[in-house]
Amino acid sequence: MNLRFSLLEKRYPRLRALRRALSLFVVLGLVPLQALAFGYEQVVEKARAAAHEPYKSMREVPEFLAEIKYDAHRDIRFKPDQALWRGKGMNFDVYLLHPGFLFKHPVRINIFDAEGVHELPFRTELFDYGKNDFADRIPKDLGYAGLVINYPIKNPDVQDQVVVFQGASYFRSLGRDNVYGLSARGLAIDTGLPSGEEFPYFTEFWLERPSPHQHAMKVYALLDSPSVSGAYRFTIVPGEETWIHVKATVFERKRVKELGIAPLTSMFLYGENGPRLQGEWRPEVHDSDGLLMHNGTGEWIWRPLENKPRLRISMFSLQSPRGFGLLQRDREFVHYEDLETHQDLRPGLWIRPDGDWGEGAVKLAEIPSDEEYNDNIVAYWVPANRPEPGEPMTFNYTMGWGFNEPTPRDAGRVTGTWVGYGGVKGKNESKRRFVIDFQGEELAALDPEAPVEGVVSVGEGAELIEQQAHKNTKTGGWRLVFQIKLPNDRKPVDLRAFLKLGEITMSETWTYLFES
C-alpha cells in the first residue's frame, strides 16, 4: 500500500474498511488476486479468514510415497537447470523439493510479479528419480515439499544454498562459511507440556520475483494448524552472515496453553561440561553449546546447554528483551575432531526483536537424547500477554545466521564451563567444583594483578565454600573457580556468576542448573 493511499485512509476511515473488504473477497475467491497488488496484507487476510473457519487437514501424499525410505527419497533430485530464474541475470534462483518419506504433506508454491500471482504446478520433469521406478505413478497435482533458495554467497559464478523451507514450519539458513546446523520454526505450540506439542505447517508460499542484481529476496508464507493460523514475510539478505527479517501476524482459532515466538531448534549430545557417551571417540558433539540472552536492562546472560536423562524446562523472565539465541561459541576443530559433520562450522542463530516485546520469558527445553540425529534443544520467546482468540498478534524480528557473536568484543563472555568433584584431595561426593573461562578485550587488557573478583550466588540448600578469579595466561582471559557444598536432599541447584572490577561489571552473567 503506497503512502498516498495510507494518508487518504487516515482522512477517510471508510477507505480502510473498503480495503479490508476487498482483501476478504480475494481470500474467498470473489476477486482475482491479480486484481490487487499482492503483499503481506493479503496473506494476513487469508490467515484472519482461516482463523474464523474450522481447521481443514492438509492432504497427504499417496501411501507408496509416504512409505519410501531415506535413501529412496534422497535419490530424488531436483534438476539444477530447471531452477526458477536460473540464467535470467538474477542473483537468486530456487529449487523445488519433492514430497515423500518424512515430508508427507505437499504445499502450494506461487510466484508473483507485476503481472500478478502464478501458482507453480507440480511437474515430474523437474526431478531426476534416480533408481526409483515410481515416477509414472506420481499424481500430476502432487505439490511440493518445500523449496531451496540459492545465491552466490561465496563465488559470483556459483549458486550456493542459503535458505531451505521444508517440513512443518521448519527452515534453515547459514552464513557464507557455515554448514547447515540448527533450524528455526514459524511458531511453537505447547512444546514440552504434558498435553503434547502441536506442529503448525506452512501450507502455502509466495515468492516475490527479484529484479536482476537484487541482493534481497522476499518470501511470504501462510501458517495453519488446528489451533492457530498466521501470515509471515521473510526478507532474506545473504552474506558473510545471512540476515532474515521476519514479520509475523498470528491468530488463535482457540486458546492454546503456550505460544512460542521465534522458536529455535538445535542438537546437543554432550560437551565439555559433561561426560562423553559410552563408546564415543569425539571430544564433543553438538550444533549449539549455549543459550545467550540480552535483557532489556542491558544484562547479558549465558546458559551452557546440557543433555540430561530427563526433560528439563527452564524459564528466563525478561522485560523488553533485546535479543536471544542459540550459539556455537566453541569453534576449535580439535574439540570435535569430525571431518564429516564439521560441527565447528555450524551457524549460531541470534533473534533481535524489532520493537518492544514487553514482558515475557525465554523458554529453554532440553530433551534427553542418545542420538546426534535428534534435535533435542528448543528455545523461544513466550509473551506474558496475548490477545483474545481471533485477534491478531504481530511480531517483528531479525534473525542473524552465521559466526555471529552478538556480545560486544570488549565485553567478557563465557568461553568454557567445566564441572568436577570438589574437595582438597580425591573425590568428594558432597562437593562440586566449577571452572569458568571468560574472554574479552577489556579482560585481556587487565594486568594479572588487577583485583578482579567473582560474584557467585547459589540456590537454596547449597553452600558456597570458596572462590577465586585469576588471569588465564594461555587465553589472555580470566578464569573463575568456585566450589559448592550440595544440598543434603540433592535437589537441583541454581547458580549464577560474573566478574567485576571494583563496581564495574566485567562480564556477562553465567547461569547454570546443576543436577547431581
KOLMAR-184575 format. One record per residue (C-alpha): residue in one letter; residue number from 1; x, y, z. Coordinates in steps of 0.02 Angstrom, whole numbers. Example, Ala and Ser with C-alpha at 12.3 -4.5 7.8 and 13.67 -1.06 7.14 Angstrom:
2
+-----+-----+--------+--------+--------+
: res :   n :      x :      y :      z :
+-----+-----+--------+--------+--------+
:   A :   1 :    615 :   -225 :    390 :
:   S :   2 :    684 :    -53 :    357 :
+-----+-----+--------+--------+--------+
//
This chain:
516
+-----+-----+--------+--------+--------+
: res :   n :      x :      y :      z :
+-----+-----+--------+--------+--------+
:   M :   1 :      0 :      0 :      0 :
:   N :   2 :     77 :    167 :    -51 :
:   L :   3 :     98 :    319 :     62 :
:   R :   4 :    -33 :    422 :    -28 :
:   F :   5 :   -167 :    289 :     -1 :
:   S :   6 :   -114 :    271 :    180 :
:   L :   7 :   -140 :    458 :    210 :
:   L :   8 :   -309 :    451 :    124 :
:   E :   9 :   -360 :    309 :    241 :
:   K :  10 :   -323 :    417 :    392 :
:   R :  11 :   -430 :    557 :    320 :
:   Y :  12 :   -570 :    444 :    258 :
:   P :  13 :   -587 :    293 :    377 :
:   R :  14 :   -710 :    207 :    262 :
:   L :  15 :   -569 :    176 :    139 :
:   R :  16 :   -487 :     61 :    266 :
:   A :  17 :   -646 :    -41 :    282 :
:   L :  18 :   -659 :    -48 :     92 :
:   R :  19 :   -480 :   -110 :     77 :
:   R :  20 :   -511 :   -246 :    206 :
:   A :  21 :   -671 :   -298 :    118 :
:   L :  22 :   -580 :   -312 :    -49 :
:   S :  23 :   -444 :   -416 :     35 :
:   L :  24 :   -576 :   -532 :    106 :
:   F :  25 :   -655 :   -550 :    -67 :
:   V :  26 :   -485 :   -604 :   -130 :
:   V :  27 :   -473 :   -735 :      7 :
:   L :  28 :   -646 :   -801 :    -36 :
:   G :  29 :   -603 :   -806 :   -221 :
:   L :  30 :   -733 :   -674 :   -270 :
:   V :  31 :   -600 :   -558 :   -341 :
:   P :  32 :   -446 :   -622 :   -435 :
:   L :  33 :   -288 :   -600 :   -334 :
:   Q :  34 :   -206 :   -514 :   -483 :
:   A :  35 :   -335 :   -375 :   -470 :
:   L :  36 :   -248 :   -307 :   -314 :
:   A :  37 :    -64 :   -278 :   -280 :
:   F :  38 :     -8 :   -433 :   -185 :
:   G :  39 :     85 :   -415 :    -22 :
:   Y :  40 :     90 :   -452 :    163 :
:   E :  41 :    -85 :   -386 :    198 :
:   Q :  42 :   -162 :   -511 :     78 :
:   V :  43 :    -79 :   -655 :    171 :
:   V :  44 :   -139 :   -581 :    337 :
:   E :  45 :   -317 :   -578 :    273 :
:   K :  46 :   -302 :   -760 :    220 :
:   A :  47 :   -242 :   -804 :    396 :
:   R :  48 :   -379 :   -699 :    476 :
:   A :  49 :   -513 :   -786 :    372 :
:   A :  50 :   -440 :   -957 :    412 :
:   A :  51 :   -444 :   -920 :    599 :
:   H :  52 :   -632 :   -896 :    590 :
:   E :  53 :   -660 :  -1060 :    499 :
:   P :  54 :   -644 :  -1240 :    558 :
:   Y :  55 :   -471 :  -1313 :    528 :
:   K :  56 :   -452 :  -1411 :    366 :
:   S :  57 :   -325 :  -1551 :    372 :
:   M :  58 :   -184 :  -1547 :    246 :
:   R :  59 :   -192 :  -1678 :    111 :
:   E :  60 :    -62 :  -1817 :    114 :
:   V :  61 :     46 :  -1896 :    -19 :
:   P :  62 :     -2 :  -2067 :    -89 :
:   E :  63 :     41 :  -2210 :     27 :
:   F :  64 :    184 :  -2276 :    -81 :
:   L :  65 :    273 :  -2107 :    -67 :
:   A :  66 :    245 :  -2096 :    120 :
:   E :  67 :    323 :  -2267 :    143 :
:   I :  68 :    485 :  -2241 :     47 :
:   K :  69 :    646 :  -2241 :    148 :
:   Y :  70 :    777 :  -2107 :    170 :
:   D :  71 :    891 :  -2170 :     31 :
:   A :  72 :    748 :  -2179 :    -95 :
:   H :  73 :    691 :  -2003 :    -54 :
:   R :  74 :    869 :  -1937 :    -62 :
:   D :  75 :    885 :  -2015 :   -236 :
:   I :  76 :    750 :  -1896 :   -300 :
:   R :  77 :    847 :  -1741 :   -352 :
:   F :  78 :    791 :  -1577 :   -424 :
:   K :  79 :    873 :  -1539 :   -592 :
:   P :  80 :    981 :  -1383 :   -569 :
:   D :  81 :    950 :  -1323 :   -746 :
:   Q :  82 :    764 :  -1313 :   -703 :
:   A :  83 :    792 :  -1191 :   -559 :
:   L :  84 :    670 :  -1047 :   -553 :
:   W :  85 :    750 :   -890 :   -632 :
:   R :  86 :    912 :   -983 :   -674 :
:   G :  87 :   1003 :   -896 :   -817 :
:   K :  88 :    895 :   -739 :   -814 :
:   G :  89 :   1026 :   -622 :   -743 :
:   M :  90 :    966 :   -637 :   -563 :
:   N :  91 :   1069 :   -671 :   -407 :
:   F :  92 :    934 :   -784 :   -336 :
:   D :  93 :    864 :   -947 :   -402 :
:   V :  94 :    753 :  -1079 :   -322 :
:   Y :  95 :    749 :  -1269 :   -314 :
:   L :  96 :    587 :  -1360 :   -275 :
:   L :  97 :    582 :  -1509 :   -157 :
:   H :  98 :    491 :  -1673 :   -187 :
:   P :  99 :    367 :  -1743 :    -58 :
:   G : 100 :    385 :  -1915 :     18 :
:   F : 101 :    471 :  -2004 :    165 :
:   L : 102 :    452 :  -1886 :    316 :
:   F : 103 :    376 :  -1748 :    209 :
:   K : 104 :    201 :  -1814 :    186 :
:   H : 105 :    103 :  -1651 :    166 :
:   P : 106 :    126 :  -1560 :      0 :
:   V : 107 :    119 :  -1370 :     -1 :
:   R : 108 :     73 :  -1243 :   -134 :
:   I : 109 :    208 :  -1129 :   -204 :
:   N : 110 :    171 :   -970 :   -302 :
:   I : 111 :    272 :   -830 :   -379 :
:   F : 112 :    212 :   -653 :   -402 :
:   D : 113 :    271 :   -507 :   -506 :
:   A : 114 :    198 :   -357 :   -597 :
:   E : 115 :     82 :   -471 :   -695 :
:   G : 116 :      5 :   -549 :   -539 :
:   V : 117 :     14 :   -713 :   -443 :
:   H : 118 :     53 :   -878 :   -530 :
:   E : 119 :     49 :  -1048 :   -448 :
:   L : 120 :    193 :  -1164 :   -491 :
:   P : 121 :    113 :  -1327 :   -548 :
:   F : 122 :    198 :  -1489 :   -498 :
:   R : 123 :    296 :  -1571 :   -639 :
:   T : 124 :    392 :  -1735 :   -630 :
:   E : 125 :    503 :  -1669 :   -771 :
:   L : 126 :    588 :  -1557 :   -642 :
:   F : 127 :    661 :  -1707 :   -549 :
:   D : 128 :    784 :  -1848 :   -579 :
:   Y : 129 :    711 :  -2000 :   -490 :
:   G : 130 :    874 :  -2098 :   -491 :
:   K : 131 :    848 :  -2284 :   -457 :
:   N : 132 :    665 :  -2259 :   -407 :
:   D : 133 :    536 :  -2335 :   -525 :
:   F : 134 :    380 :  -2243 :   -471 :
:   A : 135 :    390 :  -2081 :   -572 :
:   D : 136 :    243 :  -2133 :   -682 :
:   R : 137 :    135 :  -2158 :   -526 :
:   I : 138 :    157 :  -1981 :   -461 :
:   P : 139 :     -6 :  -1881 :   -463 :
:   K : 140 :      1 :  -1730 :   -578 :
:   D : 141 :    -65 :  -1616 :   -441 :
:   L : 142 :     52 :  -1682 :   -305 :
:   G : 143 :    126 :  -1516 :   -247 :
:   Y : 144 :    296 :  -1487 :   -169 :
:   A : 145 :    378 :  -1524 :     -1 :
:   G : 146 :    463 :  -1355 :      8 :
:   L : 147 :    595 :  -1250 :    -77 :
:   V : 148 :    780 :  -1205 :    -76 :
:   I : 149 :    840 :  -1028 :   -108 :
:   N : 150 :   1011 :  -1012 :   -190 :
:   Y : 151 :   1127 :   -862 :   -201 :
:   P : 152 :   1312 :   -838 :   -248 :
:   I : 153 :   1366 :   -817 :    -67 :
:   K : 154 :   1548 :   -871 :    -95 :
:   N : 155 :   1587 :   -860 :   -280 :
:   P : 156 :   1492 :   -746 :   -401 :
:   D : 157 :   1486 :   -888 :   -528 :
:   V : 158 :   1421 :  -1023 :   -409 :
:   Q : 159 :   1247 :  -1036 :   -334 :
:   D : 160 :   1251 :  -1092 :   -151 :
:   Q : 161 :   1106 :  -1144 :    -42 :
:   V : 162 :   1064 :  -1007 :     85 :
:   V : 163 :    888 :  -1050 :    147 :
:   V : 164 :    783 :  -1209 :    148 :
:   F : 165 :    598 :  -1214 :    193 :
:   Q : 166 :    545 :  -1395 :    220 :
:   G : 167 :    436 :  -1491 :    343 :
:   A : 168 :    300 :  -1415 :    455 :
:   S : 169 :    355 :  -1234 :    485 :
:   Y : 170 :    542 :  -1275 :    491 :
:   F : 171 :    675 :  -1183 :    394 :
:   R : 172 :    865 :  -1172 :    398 :
:   S : 173 :    993 :  -1045 :    341 :
:   L : 174 :   1179 :  -1011 :    355 :
:   G : 175 :   1314 :   -882 :    329 :
:   R : 176 :   1449 :   -883 :    196 :
:   D : 177 :   1570 :  -1006 :    278 :
:   N : 178 :   1447 :  -1113 :    377 :
:   V : 179 :   1375 :  -1286 :    351 :
:   Y : 180 :   1194 :  -1320 :    397 :
:   G : 181 :   1160 :  -1344 :    581 :
:   L : 182 :   1016 :  -1284 :    689 :
:   S : 183 :    843 :  -1241 :    623 :
:   A : 184 :    707 :  -1113 :    655 :
:   R : 185 :    518 :  -1129 :    651 :
:   G : 186 :    374 :  -1014 :    617 :
:   L : 187 :    290 :  -1050 :    784 :
:   A : 188 :    298 :  -1170 :    932 :
:   I : 189 :    138 :  -1228 :   1017 :
:   D : 190 :    135 :  -1311 :   1190 :
:   T : 191 :    314 :  -1375 :   1175 :
:   G : 192 :    366 :  -1487 :   1320 :
:   L : 193 :    194 :  -1481 :   1402 :
:   P : 194 :    102 :  -1638 :   1463 :
:   S : 195 :    -40 :  -1601 :   1340 :
:   G : 196 :     78 :  -1634 :   1194 :
:   E : 197 :    150 :  -1521 :   1061 :
:   E : 198 :     55 :  -1460 :    908 :
:   F : 199 :    155 :  -1431 :    749 :
:   P : 200 :     89 :  -1297 :    632 :
:   Y : 201 :    132 :  -1304 :    446 :
:   F : 202 :    174 :  -1177 :    314 :
:   T : 203 :     40 :  -1230 :    192 :
:   E : 204 :     72 :  -1105 :     52 :
:   F : 205 :    215 :   -994 :     -6 :
:   W : 206 :    226 :   -842 :   -118 :
:   L : 207 :    395 :   -794 :   -191 :
:   E : 208 :    419 :   -614 :   -246 :
:   R : 209 :    513 :   -613 :   -410 :
:   P : 210 :    677 :   -522 :   -379 :
:   S : 211 :    747 :   -398 :   -503 :
:   P : 212 :    917 :   -426 :   -585 :
:   H : 213 :   1064 :   -391 :   -469 :
:   Q : 214 :    949 :   -383 :   -317 :
:   H : 215 :   1031 :   -441 :   -155 :
:   A : 216 :    875 :   -470 :    -50 :
:   M : 217 :    726 :   -582 :    -83 :
:   K : 218 :    553 :   -589 :     -4 :
:   V : 219 :    456 :   -747 :     36 :
:   Y : 220 :    279 :   -746 :    106 :
:   A : 221 :    202 :   -896 :    194 :
:   L : 222 :     33 :   -947 :    264 :
:   L : 223 :     40 :  -1048 :    425 :
:   D : 224 :   -101 :  -1160 :    485 :
:   S : 225 :   -139 :  -1287 :    622 :
:   P : 226 :   -291 :  -1346 :    720 :
:   S : 227 :   -267 :  -1203 :    845 :
:   V : 228 :   -177 :  -1062 :    752 :
:   S : 229 :   -162 :   -976 :    584 :
:   G : 230 :    -33 :   -848 :    535 :
:   A : 231 :     47 :   -741 :    400 :
:   Y : 232 :    236 :   -724 :    378 :
:   R : 233 :    352 :   -618 :    274 :
:   F : 234 :    536 :   -665 :    262 :
:   T : 235 :    657 :   -539 :    187 :
:   I : 236 :    816 :   -637 :    154 :
:   V : 237 :    985 :   -548 :    140 :
:   P : 238 :   1127 :   -674 :    112 :
:   G : 239 :   1307 :   -630 :    156 :
:   E : 240 :   1450 :   -668 :    273 :
:   E : 241 :   1308 :   -679 :    396 :
:   T : 242 :   1136 :   -708 :    323 :
:   W : 243 :   1002 :   -594 :    392 :
:   I : 244 :    817 :   -636 :    382 :
:   H : 245 :    694 :   -500 :    431 :
:   V : 246 :    532 :   -579 :    489 :
:   K : 247 :    359 :   -503 :    506 :
:   A : 248 :    228 :   -620 :    578 :
:   T : 249 :     44 :   -597 :    620 :
:   V : 250 :    -36 :   -741 :    714 :
:   F : 251 :   -219 :   -779 :    754 :
:   E : 252 :   -276 :   -911 :    878 :
:   R : 253 :   -427 :  -1012 :    824 :
:   K : 254 :   -439 :  -1070 :   1003 :
:   R : 255 :   -337 :  -1032 :   1157 :
:   V : 256 :   -179 :  -1136 :   1173 :
:   K : 257 :    -81 :  -1151 :   1334 :
:   E : 258 :     80 :  -1080 :   1264 :
:   L : 259 :    137 :   -993 :   1106 :
:   G : 260 :    322 :   -992 :   1065 :
:   I : 261 :    380 :   -845 :    959 :
:   A : 262 :    538 :   -859 :    851 :
:   P : 263 :    574 :  -1040 :    902 :
:   L : 264 :    747 :  -1113 :    876 :
:   T : 265 :    787 :  -1299 :    870 :
:   S : 266 :    960 :  -1374 :    888 :
:   M : 267 :   1058 :  -1528 :    943 :
:   F : 268 :   1165 :  -1554 :   1098 :
:   L : 269 :   1228 :  -1729 :   1135 :
:   Y : 270 :   1374 :  -1692 :   1252 :
:   G : 271 :   1506 :  -1559 :   1279 :
:   E : 272 :   1648 :  -1503 :   1391 :
:   N : 273 :   1532 :  -1486 :   1541 :
:   G : 274 :   1481 :  -1668 :   1545 :
:   P : 275 :   1543 :  -1845 :   1509 :
:   R : 276 :   1553 :  -1922 :   1337 :
:   L : 277 :   1425 :  -2055 :   1292 :
:   Q : 278 :   1492 :  -2230 :   1311 :
:   G : 279 :   1588 :  -2284 :   1158 :
:   E : 280 :   1603 :  -2109 :   1083 :
:   W : 281 :   1776 :  -2056 :   1021 :
:   R : 282 :   1739 :  -1872 :    982 :
:   P : 283 :   1775 :  -1746 :   1121 :
:   E : 284 :   1611 :  -1651 :   1095 :
:   V : 285 :   1454 :  -1672 :    988 :
:   H : 286 :   1334 :  -1526 :    969 :
:   D : 287 :   1266 :  -1397 :    846 :
:   S : 288 :   1249 :  -1266 :    983 :
:   D : 289 :   1333 :  -1255 :   1153 :
:   G : 290 :   1235 :  -1118 :   1240 :
:   L : 291 :   1086 :  -1002 :   1252 :
:   L : 292 :   1128 :   -816 :   1254 :
:   M : 293 :   1003 :   -684 :   1310 :
:   H : 294 :   1011 :   -494 :   1314 :
:   N : 295 :    889 :   -421 :   1439 :
:   G : 296 :    809 :   -251 :   1421 :
:   T : 297 :    910 :   -197 :   1574 :
:   G : 298 :   1069 :   -221 :   1472 :
:   E : 299 :   1123 :   -382 :   1559 :
:   W : 300 :   1195 :   -520 :   1450 :
:   I : 301 :   1156 :   -697 :   1512 :
:   W : 302 :   1241 :   -858 :   1454 :
:   R : 303 :   1171 :  -1031 :   1491 :
:   P : 304 :   1276 :  -1182 :   1438 :
:   L : 305 :   1171 :  -1323 :   1365 :
:   E : 306 :   1160 :  -1500 :   1436 :
:   N : 307 :   1087 :  -1669 :   1390 :
:   K : 308 :   1011 :  -1743 :   1547 :
:   P : 309 :    917 :  -1909 :   1571 :
:   R : 310 :    751 :  -1818 :   1592 :
:   L : 311 :    661 :  -1675 :   1508 :
:   R : 312 :    716 :  -1509 :   1581 :
:   I : 313 :    621 :  -1346 :   1559 :
:   S : 314 :    697 :  -1178 :   1608 :
:   M : 315 :    610 :  -1008 :   1602 :
:   F : 316 :    708 :   -845 :   1600 :
:   S : 317 :    597 :   -696 :   1636 :
:   L : 318 :    646 :   -542 :   1535 :
:   Q : 319 :    574 :   -369 :   1512 :
:   S : 320 :    583 :   -294 :   1337 :
:   P : 321 :    717 :   -416 :   1278 :
:   R : 322 :    850 :   -351 :   1159 :
:   G : 323 :    887 :   -524 :   1092 :
:   F : 324 :    914 :   -710 :   1121 :
:   G : 325 :    987 :   -854 :   1025 :
:   L : 326 :   1071 :  -1023 :   1019 :
:   L : 327 :   1256 :  -1006 :    980 :
:   Q : 328 :   1402 :  -1120 :    938 :
:   R : 329 :   1538 :  -1024 :   1031 :
:   D : 330 :   1666 :  -1163 :   1028 :
:   R : 331 :   1749 :  -1150 :    855 :
:   E : 332 :   1903 :  -1258 :    887 :
:   F : 333 :   1909 :  -1408 :    769 :
:   V : 334 :   2010 :  -1510 :    894 :
:   H : 335 :   1861 :  -1501 :   1013 :
:   Y : 336 :   1757 :  -1601 :    887 :
:   E : 337 :   1883 :  -1695 :    776 :
:   D : 338 :   1745 :  -1731 :    650 :
:   L : 339 :   1793 :  -1709 :    466 :
:   E : 340 :   1620 :  -1761 :    408 :
:   T : 341 :   1497 :  -1658 :    508 :
:   H : 342 :   1608 :  -1503 :    537 :
:   Q : 343 :   1517 :  -1453 :    695 :
:   D : 344 :   1646 :  -1315 :    718 :
:   L : 345 :   1568 :  -1231 :    566 :
:   R : 346 :   1385 :  -1240 :    619 :
:   P : 347 :   1299 :  -1070 :    623 :
:   G : 348 :   1235 :   -981 :    776 :
:   L : 349 :   1063 :   -900 :    767 :
:   W : 350 :   1025 :   -735 :    852 :
:   I : 351 :    849 :   -662 :    867 :
:   R : 352 :    839 :   -473 :    881 :
:   P : 353 :    664 :   -404 :    916 :
:   D : 354 :    618 :   -257 :    807 :
:   G : 355 :    514 :   -157 :    929 :
:   D : 356 :    467 :   -183 :   1111 :
:   W : 357 :    410 :   -360 :   1151 :
:   G : 358 :    364 :   -311 :   1327 :
:   E : 359 :    354 :   -436 :   1468 :
:   G : 360 :    383 :   -622 :   1447 :
:   A : 361 :    512 :   -759 :   1458 :
:   V : 362 :    635 :   -857 :   1354 :
:   K : 363 :    594 :  -1041 :   1372 :
:   L : 364 :    729 :  -1173 :   1354 :
:   A : 365 :    681 :  -1355 :   1332 :
:   E : 366 :    821 :  -1484 :   1345 :
:   I : 367 :    758 :  -1654 :   1289 :
:   P : 368 :    851 :  -1815 :   1329 :
:   S : 369 :    936 :  -1893 :   1178 :
:   D : 370 :   1061 :  -2031 :   1142 :
:   E : 371 :   1074 :  -1992 :    956 :
:   E : 372 :   1152 :  -1842 :    869 :
:   Y : 373 :   1017 :  -1851 :    735 :
:   N : 374 :    886 :  -1789 :    858 :
:   D : 375 :    857 :  -1603 :    878 :
:   N : 376 :    834 :  -1603 :   1066 :
:   I : 377 :    857 :  -1418 :   1110 :
:   V : 378 :    718 :  -1291 :   1088 :
:   A : 379 :    717 :  -1107 :   1137 :
:   Y : 380 :    588 :   -970 :   1103 :
:   W : 381 :    502 :   -815 :   1171 :
:   V : 382 :    342 :   -836 :   1273 :
:   P : 383 :    243 :   -672 :   1284 :
:   A : 384 :    162 :   -638 :   1452 :
:   N : 385 :      5 :   -566 :   1370 :
:   R : 386 :    -92 :   -620 :   1217 :
:   P : 387 :   -248 :   -551 :   1133 :
:   E : 388 :   -412 :   -647 :   1130 :
:   P : 389 :   -429 :   -789 :   1002 :
:   G : 390 :   -468 :   -719 :    831 :
:   E : 391 :   -375 :   -556 :    864 :
:   P : 392 :   -205 :   -525 :    781 :
:   M : 393 :    -38 :   -534 :    870 :
:   T : 394 :    107 :   -462 :    769 :
:   F : 395 :    293 :   -486 :    798 :
:   N : 396 :    439 :   -415 :    701 :
:   Y : 397 :    615 :   -482 :    723 :
:   T : 398 :    780 :   -504 :    633 :
:   M : 399 :    873 :   -669 :    626 :
:   G : 400 :   1062 :   -673 :    610 :
:   W : 401 :   1135 :   -838 :    546 :
:   G : 402 :   1323 :   -865 :    548 :
:   F : 403 :   1479 :   -849 :    654 :
:   N : 404 :   1388 :   -708 :    741 :
:   E : 405 :   1438 :   -659 :    918 :
:   P : 406 :   1311 :   -528 :    972 :
:   T : 407 :   1403 :   -479 :   1131 :
:   P : 408 :   1521 :   -329 :   1112 :
:   R : 409 :   1703 :   -375 :   1079 :
:   D : 410 :   1761 :   -285 :   1235 :
:   A : 411 :   1637 :   -375 :   1349 :
:   G : 412 :   1688 :   -530 :   1446 :
:   R : 413 :   1596 :   -681 :   1379 :
:   V : 414 :   1596 :   -861 :   1438 :
:   T : 415 :   1706 :   -973 :   1329 :
:   G : 416 :   1716 :  -1130 :   1436 :
:   T : 417 :   1625 :  -1220 :   1576 :
:   W : 418 :   1693 :  -1373 :   1667 :
:   V : 419 :   1617 :  -1466 :   1815 :
:   G : 420 :   1702 :  -1591 :   1930 :
:   Y : 421 :   1709 :  -1657 :   2106 :
:   G : 422 :   1763 :  -1537 :   2242 :
:   G : 423 :   1870 :  -1554 :   2396 :
:   V : 424 :   2056 :  -1536 :   2426 :
:   K : 425 :   2102 :  -1717 :   2391 :
:   G : 426 :   2018 :  -1852 :   2295 :
:   K : 427 :   1834 :  -1872 :   2257 :
:   N : 428 :   1709 :  -1789 :   2371 :
:   E : 429 :   1530 :  -1836 :   2327 :
:   S : 430 :   1454 :  -1693 :   2426 :
:   K : 431 :   1553 :  -1554 :   2341 :
:   R : 432 :   1570 :  -1490 :   2163 :
:   R : 433 :   1699 :  -1380 :   2080 :
:   F : 434 :   1653 :  -1262 :   1936 :
:   V : 435 :   1781 :  -1188 :   1818 :
:   I : 436 :   1725 :  -1047 :   1702 :
:   D : 437 :   1832 :   -958 :   1573 :
:   F : 438 :   1790 :   -780 :   1518 :
:   Q : 439 :   1867 :   -687 :   1372 :
:   G : 440 :   1852 :   -511 :   1304 :
:   E : 441 :   1958 :   -362 :   1254 :
:   E : 442 :   1937 :   -271 :   1420 :
:   L : 443 :   1983 :   -427 :   1519 :
:   A : 444 :   2133 :   -461 :   1407 :
:   A : 445 :   2198 :   -284 :   1438 :
:   L : 446 :   2199 :   -304 :   1627 :
:   D : 447 :   2358 :   -333 :   1725 :
:   P : 448 :   2365 :   -507 :   1805 :
:   E : 449 :   2371 :   -421 :   1974 :
:   A : 450 :   2208 :   -325 :   1942 :
:   P : 451 :   2084 :   -355 :   2086 :
:   V : 452 :   1955 :   -447 :   1979 :
:   E : 453 :   1825 :   -535 :   2085 :
:   G : 454 :   1693 :   -665 :   2052 :
:   V : 455 :   1515 :   -633 :   2108 :
:   V : 456 :   1438 :   -803 :   2138 :
:   S : 457 :   1263 :   -844 :   2200 :
:   V : 458 :   1198 :  -1018 :   2239 :
:   G : 459 :   1023 :  -1086 :   2257 :
:   E : 460 :    931 :  -1136 :   2414 :
:   G : 461 :   1010 :  -1277 :   2514 :
:   A : 462 :   1182 :  -1263 :   2434 :
:   E : 463 :   1332 :  -1176 :   2511 :
:   L : 464 :   1470 :  -1079 :   2425 :
:   I : 465 :   1634 :  -1143 :   2500 :
:   E : 466 :   1769 :  -1045 :   2411 :
:   Q : 467 :   1804 :   -948 :   2251 :
:   Q : 468 :   1948 :   -865 :   2161 :
:   A : 469 :   1974 :   -770 :   1998 :
:   H : 470 :   2141 :   -760 :   1908 :
:   K : 471 :   2216 :   -720 :   1740 :
:   N : 472 :   2218 :   -864 :   1615 :
:   T : 473 :   2391 :   -845 :   1540 :
:   K : 474 :   2350 :   -968 :   1399 :
:   T : 475 :   2199 :   -873 :   1330 :
:   G : 476 :   2227 :   -696 :   1393 :
:   G : 477 :   2058 :   -703 :   1478 :
:   W : 478 :   2012 :   -735 :   1659 :
:   R : 479 :   1960 :   -894 :   1748 :
:   L : 480 :   1837 :   -907 :   1891 :
:   V : 481 :   1846 :  -1062 :   2001 :
:   F : 482 :   1725 :  -1097 :   2144 :
:   Q : 483 :   1663 :  -1242 :   2247 :
:   I : 484 :   1493 :  -1277 :   2323 :
:   K : 485 :   1429 :  -1400 :   2452 :
:   L : 486 :   1274 :  -1487 :   2383 :
:   P : 487 :   1106 :  -1487 :   2475 :
:   N : 488 :   1075 :  -1639 :   2583 :
:   D : 489 :    921 :  -1683 :   2480 :
:   R : 490 :   1023 :  -1666 :   2319 :
:   K : 491 :    893 :  -1555 :   2237 :
:   P : 492 :    946 :  -1458 :   2080 :
:   V : 493 :   1048 :  -1302 :   2119 :
:   D : 494 :   1031 :  -1137 :   2026 :
:   L : 495 :   1197 :  -1050 :   2003 :
:   R : 496 :   1245 :   -877 :   1939 :
:   A : 497 :   1414 :   -796 :   1921 :
:   F : 498 :   1500 :   -646 :   1840 :
:   L : 499 :   1662 :   -548 :   1855 :
:   K : 500 :   1681 :   -373 :   1921 :
:   L : 501 :   1822 :   -248 :   1949 :
:   G : 502 :   1776 :   -133 :   2090 :
:   E : 503 :   1598 :    -79 :   2049 :
:   I : 504 :   1617 :   -114 :   1863 :
:   T : 505 :   1539 :   -271 :   1789 :
:   M : 506 :   1669 :   -352 :   1677 :
:   S : 507 :   1574 :   -500 :   1604 :
:   E : 508 :   1407 :   -571 :   1555 :
:   T : 509 :   1314 :   -675 :   1684 :
:   W : 510 :   1345 :   -862 :   1680 :
:   T : 511 :   1194 :   -961 :   1740 :
:   Y : 512 :   1182 :  -1148 :   1768 :
:   L : 513 :   1064 :  -1278 :   1838 :
:   F : 514 :   1167 :  -1414 :   1920 :
:   E : 515 :   1089 :  -1584 :   1947 :
:   S : 516 :   1189 :  -1720 :   2034 :
+-----+-----+--------+--------+--------+
//
